[in-house]
């Protein structure tokens, strides 16, 4: 992308609204803005100090387009590190386009997706991982995803990586220096200290890599599959959780033949609930395809809600216990919630019996919980929501620990760890400094990829193509 021109774009959401903001950035931003803007006080915009706001009119010749506020941010005290002017105009689509078209005729060009943030990165206002966090912040739709994006944008993750890279770079320099004095057999890099550093780097990398499992689901929402036989109330439970008639409810078995998904936020965490086709033997081809998809969704889910019918649970208790154990055995790493539904159709004595049995089932596994509820009346649904929150590991989030949420960062960390492991093996085998230096350089390369100290046009194009225009 060309960096010596001036760009313009709508910085607020497209469409009519009360106010719209049109942003200009580049070396001629003040000059172009001044030629369009006529202050009510008669002052020239380009002569005004940075971080000031001015009332005036946008004019095309003698024609007044709109009364606006012009905000000035001068190089380098701006988001992009360049001169920036933002016009706050009325939110008419017509006005927005007229101002943008006028700016284009005056010498601007339309900004590409993410180009303002790209310029901020290229001008050293933020590193690459912080720039990516800007897109995550805009896309955040829950308290957890917002908190993760804010933490990364403030540099929590990149500061850890930079510190590791600096320490490794210092030792790499000493090892490279040893190569220049190979004939003298001089050792500048203390191998014991280097061993401690490599051990510490491996520990940090493993912690960051492990955090991705938590970060990815907190960012994208925790998938919860609601499974069970036909007519146990899966669709009714989904509707009760969402508090709307999202899924068709019928007494006819096999109504749900495909998966239905929707998302709600519980305690600041997004959960993606998946209502699946009832599991049973069937000769119906379409229903059979739905059941096949049910098993696929169970594989993908982090939490499995296994729904049973209260009266059937009483009459087939032993058989259903076997089914519960099968699910636990098949998905040992998943949280499994055993839900006995239709509590409104049983007597008081039957309720006590089921509650006793469910307490026993809950005590059999740390990852399992068992509840009695009525999806139809709503009894126990709030308890289910609080139980789901308990199953999610949010300790790292609450403790403000660094959590990796970006797949690109995760891949780079895995590759960096692989190179650090090679360095460790080299130290264990007393390899020479020149061989150690090769793997150290490669590890440094992957660290640099995360923060953008090492990058290329293709990588930047892939990252910033996912941004909205105007940011």
C-alpha positions in Angstrom: 0.0 0.0 0.0 1.2 3.5 -0.9 2.1 5.5 2.2 2.7 8.9 0.8 -0.8 9.7 -0.3 -3.9 10.8 1.7 -6.8 8.5 2.3 -10.4 9.0 3.2 -13.2 6.7 4.4 -16.4 6.6 6.4 -15.3 5.7 10.0 -18.8 5.0 11.3 -21.2 2.2 10.2 -22.7 2.6 6.8 -26.3 3.8 6.6 -28.3 6.7 7.9 -27.9 7.8 11.5 -27.8 10.8 13.7 -24.1 11.4 13.1 -21.4 10.0 10.8 -17.6 10.5 11.0 -15.5 10.8 7.8 -11.8 10.3 8.4 -8.8 11.7 6.4 -5.2 10.6 7.0 -1.9 11.4 5.3 0.5 14.2 4.5 -2.1 16.4 2.8 -5.0 15.6 5.2 -4.9 19.1 6.7 -4.5 20.9 3.4 -7.4 19.0 1.7 -9.6 19.4 4.8 -8.9 23.1 4.9 -9.9 23.5 1.3 -13.3 21.9 2.0 -14.0 23.4 5.5 -15.0 26.9 6.2 -14.9 27.8 10.0 -17.6 29.9 11.4 -14.8 31.9 13.2 -13.0 32.5 9.9 -9.8 30.6 11.0 -7.9 28.4 8.6 -8.1 24.8 9.7 -4.5 23.9 8.9 -3.2 26.7 11.2 -5.0 25.3 14.3 -3.2 23.3 17.0 -3.6 19.6 17.3 -6.4 17.9 19.3 -8.8 20.8 18.7 -12.4 20.8 17.4 -13.9 23.4 15.2 -17.4 24.3 14.0 -17.9 25.1 10.3 -19.4 24.2 7.0 -18.2 21.8 4.2 -18.5 23.7 0.9 -18.2 22.6 -2.7 -17.6 26.0 -4.2 -20.4 28.2 -3.0 -22.7 25.2 -2.3 -23.0 24.3 1.4 -23.1 20.5 1.9 -23.4 20.3 5.7 -22.6 22.0 9.0 -19.9 19.8 10.7 -17.4 19.6 13.5 -13.7 19.2 12.3 -11.3 17.4 14.8 -7.6 17.8 14.2 -4.9 15.3 15.2 -1.4 16.3 13.9 1.5 14.0 13.2 2.7 12.2 15.2 0.0 12.6 17.9 -2.7 10.7 16.0 -4.0 7.2 15.6 -2.1 6.6 12.4 1.0 8.6 13.3 0.1 11.0 10.3 -2.0 14.2 10.1 -5.6 13.1 10.6 -8.8 15.1 10.3 -12.2 13.8 11.2 -15.4 15.5 10.1 -18.5 14.8 12.3 -21.4 15.4 9.9 -25.1 14.6 9.9 -25.8 10.9 9.2 -27.6 11.2 5.9 -26.3 8.8 3.2 -26.3 11.6 0.7 -24.3 14.0 2.9 -21.7 11.2 3.7 -21.2 10.5 0.0 -21.0 14.1 -1.0 -18.3 14.9 1.5 -16.3 11.7 0.5 -16.6 12.5 -3.2 -15.5 16.1 -2.6 -12.4 14.8 -0.7 -11.6 12.5 -3.6 -11.8 15.3 -6.1 -9.5 17.4 -3.8 -6.8 14.7 -4.0 -7.6 11.9 -1.5 -8.1 8.3 -2.5 -10.5 5.8 -0.9 -8.9 3.9 2.0 -8.6 0.1 1.7 -9.8 -2.3 4.4 -7.9 -1.7 7.6 -5.6 0.9 6.1 -5.8 3.4 8.9 -4.6 0.7 11.4 -2.0 -0.6 8.9 -0.5 2.9 8.8 -0.6 3.0 12.6 1.4 -0.2 12.6 3.9 0.9 9.9 4.4 4.2 11.8 5.2 2.5 15.0 2.0 3.5 16.9 1.3 -0.2 17.7 2.8 -3.6 17.0 1.1 -6.2 14.8 -0.5 -8.2 17.6 -2.0 -5.0 19.0 -3.3 -4.1 15.5 -5.0 -7.4 15.2 -6.6 -6.8 18.6 -8.3 -3.7 17.2 -10.3 -6.0 14.8 -11.1 -8.3 17.7 -12.3 -5.4 19.8 -14.6 -4.2 17.0 -16.0 -7.8 16.6 -16.3 -8.5 20.3 -19.9 -9.3 21.3 -19.5 -10.5 24.9 -17.7 -9.2 28.1 -15.1 -12.0 27.8 -14.2 -11.4 24.1 -14.1 -7.7 24.8 -11.8 -8.2 27.8 -9.4 -10.4 25.8 -9.2 -7.9 23.0 -8.6 -4.9 25.4 -5.8 -6.9 27.1 -4.1 -7.7 23.8 -4.5 -4.1 22.4 -2.9 -2.7 25.6 0.1 -4.9 24.8 -0.1 -7.6 27.5 0.6 -10.4 25.0 3.2 -8.6 22.9 5.2 -7.4 25.9 5.7 -11.0 27.1 6.9 -12.0 23.6 9.2 -9.0 23.2 10.8 -9.7 26.6 11.5 -13.3 25.7 12.8 -12.2 22.2 15.1 -9.6 23.7 16.6 -12.1 26.2 17.1 -14.7 23.6 18.6 -12.1 21.2 21.1 -11.1 23.8 22.4 -14.7 24.1 22.2 -15.2 20.4 24.5 -12.2 20.0 27.0 -13.6 22.5 27.0 -17.0 20.7 27.5 -15.3 17.3 30.4 -13.4 18.9 31.9 -16.7 19.9 32.0 -17.8 16.3 34.2 -14.8 15.5 36.7 -16.1 18.0 36.4 -19.8 17.2 40.2 -20.3 17.0 40.7 -18.8 20.5 38.1 -21.2 22.0 36.5 -18.3 23.9 33.0 -18.8 25.5 31.0 -15.5 25.9 27.6 -17.0 26.5 27.4 -18.7 29.9 25.9 -22.2 29.2 24.3 -22.5 32.6 22.6 -19.2 32.3 21.6 -20.0 28.8 20.1 -23.3 30.0 18.0 -21.4 32.6 16.8 -19.0 29.9 15.7 -21.8 27.5 13.9 -23.6 30.3 12.1 -20.4 31.3 11.2 -19.6 27.6 9.8 -23.2 27.2 7.6 -22.8 30.3 6.2 -19.4 29.1 5.6 -20.8 25.6 3.8 -23.8 26.9 1.6 -21.7 29.1 0.7 -19.4 26.2 0.0 -22.4 23.9 -2.2 -24.0 26.5 -4.2 -20.8 26.9 -5.3 -20.9 23.3 -7.9 -23.6 24.1 -9.5 -21.3 26.6 -9.0 -18.1 24.6 -10.4 -19.5 21.3 -13.7 -20.5 22.9 -14.0 -17.3 25.0 -13.5 -15.3 21.8 -15.8 -17.2 19.5 -18.4 -18.6 22.0 -18.5 -21.9 23.8 -20.3 -24.6 21.7 -22.9 -26.5 23.7 -24.6 -29.5 22.0 -28.0 -30.5 23.3 -28.5 -34.2 22.6 -30.9 -37.0 23.5 -33.6 -39.2 22.2 -36.5 -37.8 20.2 -39.2 -35.9 22.2 -37.2 -35.5 25.4 -37.6 -31.7 25.1 -34.4 -30.6 23.3 -36.1 -27.9 21.3 -38.1 -26.7 24.2 -35.0 -26.4 26.3 -33.3 -24.3 23.5 -36.3 -22.0 23.4 -36.3 -21.7 27.2 -32.6 -20.8 27.2 -33.0 -18.2 24.5 -36.3 -17.0 25.9 -37.9 -17.1 22.4 -39.6 -19.6 20.0 -36.4 -20.4 18.0 -37.0 -24.1 17.4 -40.2 -25.9 16.3 -41.7 -27.9 19.2 -44.0 -30.9 18.5 -45.2 -34.1 20.1 -44.2 -35.9 16.9 -40.9 -37.7 17.3 -38.2 -36.6 14.9 -39.4 -33.0 14.3 -35.8 -31.7 14.4 -34.0 -33.1 11.4 -31.1 -30.6 11.2 -29.1 -28.7 13.8 -30.4 -25.3 15.0 -27.9 -22.9 16.5 -28.2 -19.7 18.4 -26.1 -17.7 20.9 -26.7 -16.1 24.3 -24.4 -14.5 26.8 -24.4 -15.8 30.3 -22.3 -13.9 32.9 -20.3 -12.2 30.2 -19.4 -15.4 28.4 -21.0 -16.3 25.0 -22.5 -19.7 24.6 -23.5 -21.2 21.2 -26.3 -23.7 21.8 -26.9 -26.4 19.2 -30.3 -28.2 19.1 -29.7 -31.5 17.4 -31.8 -34.2 15.9 -33.0 -36.9 18.3 -30.8 -40.0 18.4 -32.7 -43.2 17.6 -32.7 -46.0 15.0 -34.6 -44.8 11.9 -35.3 -45.8 8.3 -36.0 -42.2 7.3 -33.1 -41.0 5.2 -33.4 -37.3 6.0 -33.8 -38.0 9.7 -30.7 -40.3 9.5 -28.6 -37.5 8.0 -29.7 -35.2 10.9 -28.7 -37.9 13.5 -25.3 -38.2 11.7 -24.9 -34.4 12.1 -25.8 -34.7 15.8 -22.7 -36.9 16.4 -20.6 -34.5 14.4 -21.8 -31.6 16.6 -21.0 -33.6 19.7 -17.5 -34.0 18.5 -17.1 -30.2 18.0 -18.9 -29.1 21.2 -17.0 -28.2 24.4 -20.0 -29.0 26.5 -22.5 -31.8 25.9 -26.0 -31.5 27.4 -27.5 -35.0 27.5 -31.2 -34.7 27.9 -33.4 -37.4 29.5 -37.1 -37.6 30.2 -38.1 -37.8 33.9 -40.6 -40.6 33.7 -38.4 -42.7 31.4 -35.5 -42.1 33.7 -37.4 -43.7 36.6 -38.6 -46.7 34.5 -35.3 -47.3 32.7 -32.8 -46.1 35.3 -30.2 -48.8 34.9 -30.3 -48.7 31.1 -29.9 -44.9 31.1 -27.1 -45.0 33.6 -25.3 -47.2 31.0 -26.0 -44.6 28.3 -24.6 -41.8 30.5 -21.4 -43.8 31.1 -21.0 -44.4 27.4 -21.1 -40.7 26.7 -18.6 -40.0 29.5 -16.3 -42.7 28.1 -16.6 -41.5 24.5 -15.9 -37.8 25.4 -13.6 -37.9 28.5 -12.2 -34.4 27.8 -15.6 -32.8 27.5 -17.9 -31.4 30.2 -21.1 -33.5 30.2 -24.3 -32.1 31.7 -26.9 -34.8 32.5 -30.3 -33.1 32.4 -33.5 -34.9 33.4 -36.4 -32.9 31.9 -40.2 -32.7 32.4 -40.1 -32.4 36.2 -43.6 -30.9 35.9 -45.0 -34.4 35.0 -43.7 -36.3 38.1 -44.9 -36.7 41.7 -43.1 -35.5 44.8 -41.8 -38.9 45.7 -40.5 -39.5 42.1 -38.8 -36.1 42.3 -37.0 -37.0 45.5 -35.8 -40.3 44.0 -34.5 -38.7 40.8 -32.7 -35.9 42.8 -31.0 -38.6 44.9 -29.9 -40.5 41.8 -28.6 -37.3 40.1 -26.6 -36.3 43.2 -24.9 -39.7 43.0 -24.3 -39.4 39.2 -22.8 -35.9 39.7 -20.3 -37.2 42.3 -18.9 -39.8 39.8 -17.0 -37.3 37.7 -15.5 -33.8 38.1 -16.6 -33.0 34.6 -20.2 -34.1 35.0 -23.1 -32.3 36.6 -26.7 -33.6 36.8 -29.9 -31.5 37.1 -33.6 -31.9 37.2 -35.6 -29.3 35.4 -38.7 -28.4 33.4 -37.9 -26.7 30.1 -41.7 -26.2 29.6 -42.3 -24.2 32.8 -38.7 -22.8 33.1 -38.1 -24.4 36.5 -34.3 -25.1 36.9 -33.3 -23.2 33.7 -31.4 -20.5 35.6 -29.6 -23.2 37.6 -28.6 -24.7 34.3 -27.2 -21.4 33.2 -25.1 -21.0 36.4 -23.9 -24.6 36.1 -22.7 -23.9 32.5 -20.7 -20.9 33.8 -19.1 -23.2 36.5 -17.9 -25.6 33.7 -16.0 -22.8 31.9 -12.4 -22.2 33.0 -12.4 -18.4 33.4 -9.8 -18.3 36.1 -7.1 -17.0 33.7 -9.4 -14.3 32.5 -10.4 -13.2 36.0 -6.7 -13.1 37.0 -5.9 -11.0 34.0 -3.4 -13.6 32.7 -2.2 -13.4 29.1 -4.5 -15.6 26.9 -3.8 -16.3 23.3 -6.9 -16.0 21.0 -5.4 -15.6 17.5 -4.7 -18.7 15.4 -1.8 -17.0 13.7 -0.1 -16.3 17.0 -0.9 -19.9 18.2 0.8 -21.4 15.1 3.9 -19.1 15.5 4.2 -20.1 19.2 4.1 -23.8 18.3 6.9 -23.3 15.7 8.9 -21.2 18.2 8.6 -23.9 20.8 9.7 -26.5 18.3 12.9 -24.5 17.6 13.5 -23.9 21.4 13.2 -27.7 21.9 15.9 -28.1 19.3 18.1 -25.6 21.1 17.5 -27.5 24.4 18.5 -30.8 22.6 21.6 -29.1 21.3 22.6 -27.9 24.8 22.0 -31.4 26.2 24.2 -32.9 23.5 26.9 -30.2 23.8 26.5 -29.0 20.2 28.8 -26.2 19.0 27.6 -22.6 19.0 27.2 -22.4 15.2 24.6 -25.2 15.3 22.8 -23.7 18.2 22.7 -20.3 16.5 20.7 -21.7 13.5 17.8 -22.8 15.7 18.0 -19.7 17.9 17.7 -17.5 14.8 14.6 -19.5 13.7 13.0 -19.1 17.1 13.7 -15.4 17.0 12.0 -15.3 13.5 8.8 -16.8 14.8 8.8 -14.4 17.8 9.2 -11.5 15.4 6.4 -12.7 13.2 3.9 -12.3 16.1 4.7 -8.7 16.9 5.5 -7.7 13.3 9.2 -7.1 13.7 9.5 -9.6 10.9 6.8 -9.4 8.3 6.0 -9.3 4.5 3.3 -7.8 2.2 1.4 -11.0 1.9 1.0 -11.4 5.7 -0.1 -7.8 6.1 -2.5 -8.2 3.2 -4.1 -11.3 4.8 -4.4 -9.6 8.3 -5.8 -6.2 7.3 -8.1 -7.6 4.6 -10.3 -8.8 7.5 -10.7 -5.2 8.9 -13.6 -2.9 8.0 -13.0 0.0 5.8 -12.5 3.2 7.9 -10.5 1.5 10.7 
